[in-house]
Amino acid sequence: MWQMILERLPSTLGWFYIILSFLLPFLVYKVNQNLHKNGDPPWKKEG
């Protein structure tokens, strides 16, 4: 039973890509949010 489950899990490289597929868009979102917070003119910021 455990062998069948382990065979269906992604490889180590697969796990690495799964984590990257979450982290990269999240980091781009956070950097973009930070750039807007610090770079937008006062009249454009949400009040």
WOFEN-V143050 format. One record per pair of residues at least 12 apart in sequence whose C-alpha atoms are under 8 Angstrom apart, sorted by sequence separation. I is the first residue (numbers start at 1). J is the second residue. If there is no record, write none. Layout:
i=I j=J
i=I j=J
This chain:
none
